[in-house]
Amino acid sequence: MGLMASEETRTMTPPTVRSSAAHEAREPGGTATRAWTMRLLVLGIVLSALNLRPAITSLGALLEEVRDGLGMSGSVAGLLTSVPPLCFAVFGVMAPRLARRFGAGAVVCAGMAAIATGLAIRPYAGGTAGFLAASALALMGIAVSNVLMPVIVKHWFPDRVGSMTGLYSMALALGTALAAAVTVPLTDALGGSWQSGLALWAGLAVAAVLPWLPFVRGRAAGTAAPGPGERAGVASGPGERSRGSESGPERAAGPETGPGERAVSPETDSHWSARDRETDGDRSARDRETPGSAPAAGEAPRLRITRSRTAWALAVFFGLQATAAYITMGWMAQIFRDAGVPAGTAGLLLALTMVMGVPLAFVIPRLATRLPHQGPIVLALGVCGLAGYAGLYFAPAAGAWAWALLLGIANCAFPLALTMVGMRARTGPGVAQLSAFAQSTGYLISIPGPLLVGVLYQHSGGWGLPLALMSALMIPQVAVGFLAGRDRTVEEEAGR
């Protein structure tokens, strides 16, 4: 975190660029408005993170019942567990563009609404095709939120990237574990219907919509997008710590910008508040542009992300850890059930694996931001994963709790990957591009894994080959994680 803080406090923006946040700070009630906005953002981030995995782990806990109810084979069930990374790859790449047009808050709000709708209708869609389509709708909402969370954290909390990433990852892990632990008991309490057990998670997504509604309202109340010569993104929502403030804390909050770099991130490319847009509209286009900034918000980014070795290493690392995570979420409960563990206990074991991310997702990002190289953390997580897979092969029932614990530690590669996204880029737009590239490419890489596990399980009749595959994939994950953990940025490698 110290590294990020030092990078974030070197902003030198010309005094001619005035932010609506600074304007509001000089008005009565401005400080209170900012404080409430920040609280609302924290609440929105936490509630959104809680909803990013129940759609997957609730299904994993009831996979056998869903297979029986819909008549799925092992291969089709493998396809079902491959749908999450497929949707994340397809829809995640759209997130930055949607954020520039509608605002990150509005996009996340729509994402939570999509999750609620998909989860509510998928158990009753009637057949495998309808179940897959409704699942894809929910996963589309998860995908765009996955990509935008690091961007929102980088922009609104630039001096607390490690802490806020930890909070977000901790809430994500808590939601993942909660769904795994209570879905089976709640299904039994609701009469044993797997449809009811899956549908109830739509209520949590509805709650996550509410904190983002003020940002949607602010967008709808405003005027049209800025015209030629106007730089979108100077206007800020209530309490936003702008990149263009004249002095004081607001000045130190924005990420570093230099000649030829855009001074805004995707969420600021939309106007968060009607009042701020009106204030910004009173200024001339000349006052709203920094020297050397991009002339228009809609232009393609100049960062050639595919030229960066670090970006590719991070994308492959993200993909391999996602492969392991979705195999675990989709199949681990079934591994334990096939070893003779009762369904309720298997759900609790999956919950233990997921809940390990609650404390570690807060500790690991903070530790990672204090290290010049994140490779040792990558290695430690990989060793835990290999030990857990070996235990599942040799003694799945006897040492079940130990293997679940080790795999839970290994799954914390996800918050580490998110943290490295924030550390491997200097600017808000750079983080947005790197986040979209790493997650979309990474999820594309992870698509075959869960499907292949289902095919191997069906045709081999056991878990030996699937576990061998999972162990083999851990080796390149550690290797590319070491490369991604080097102290460099994509701006240095790709150029502008």
C-alpha positions, 0 to 999 in steps of 0.5 A: 500500500505504501508503494501505491500511496507514494505513486498516488501523491505525485499529482501535479495538475495545472491550477487552471483545471478546477474540479467540481469536488473542490468547488463543492468543498467550498460550499456549505455542506460540501464536506458532509456530502462527500462523507456520505458519498464515500460511505455509500460507495463503501456500502455499495462495494461491499454489497456488490462483492457479496453478490459476485459468487453466490450464483456459482457456489450455491449451484456447486452445493446443489449440483447433484440435485440440479443434474438429476432435476434437469437430466444433465450428464457429467459433460453437460455439468462440466459445460455448466461450470464453464459458463462463468469464465465464458461470460466473464471473458465475453462481457467483462471486456465491455465494462470499460466502454460501458463505464465511459458512456454511462458511468461506473456506478450506473453499470454496476447498478445494472449489473446487480439488477441483472444478477437478481433477475437471472438468479430469480428466474433460472431455477424455473426456466424449464430445461437445461437451455433456459437454466444456462441462459438465465445463468448467463444473464446473472453472470453478465452482471457479475462480469462487468462488476468484476472488471469495474471494482478495481477501477472504482477502488483506484479512482475513489480510494487512490491512497487506500488501494490495498485496504479497499481491495482487501475489504472488497475481496473479503466481502467477496469471499464471505459471500462465496462461503455463505452461499456454499454453507447455507444453501443446502440447509436452507433448501431443506428448510424450504421443503427440499426444493433445489429451485427454492434454494437457488432462487433465494439468492436473488434477494441479496442482489436486490439489496446490492442495487440500492446503494448505486441508485443515486449515481444512476439518478445523477446520470439521468438528471444531467445533460447530454454528453460533452461536445467537441473540445470538452473533456468528459470526466472533469465533473465529479459526483458528490464528494469525489476526490478529483484529479484536477483540484487546485490544492490540498487533499484533493490534489494529492488524491489523483493518480499521477498524470504526465504529458500525453496521459489522460487525466481521468479514469473511465468512471469519471468519463461520465457525469455523476451528479447533475449539479456538478455537470451544471457547474462544469458546464459554466466553464469554458472548454479551455478551462476543462482541459489539461495540457497534453490530455487526450482531446476526446473521451471516446478516443481509443486508448493509446496504451498498447496493452498487448505489447506488455509482457507484464500484462500477458503474465498477469492475464495468464496468472489470472486465467490459471487461478480462475481455472482452479477457483471455478473447478473448486467452486463447481466440483469440490463438494461433489468430490467430497460427496463421492468420497462418502461425505454427507451433502450438508458436510460437503457444503460446509467444507466448500464454505471453509475453502471459500471463507479462508478468503475472508481474513486472507483477502484483507491481509494478502493485498496489504502485504503485497503492496508492501513488497517490491516483488509479489513472487514469494506470495505466489509461491506460497499459495501454489504450494498450498494448492498442490498439497490440497490436491494431493490430499484429495487424491490420497485421503479425500474423506479422512483429511477433508477439513485439512484439504479444504483449508489448504485449497482455501489458502490457494484460492487467495490468488484471486485478491492477489491478482486484483491487487497486482492489477492496481500495482502494475499500472500508474494511472486510472485509465491504465488500471481500467485497460489492464483490468479488462485485458487481464480479466477477459483474457484470463477468463478465456484461458479458464473456460476449458478447465471446468469442462475438461474436469467434467469430461475426465470425471465422466469417462474415467469414473473417478477423480484421479485424472481431474486432480492430476490435471489440476495439480499440473496447472498449478506449476505454470500458475506459479511461474507466470505469477512470479513474472507478474509480480515484478516491480514494473508497470504496463505503461513502461513496457507498452508505451504511449 
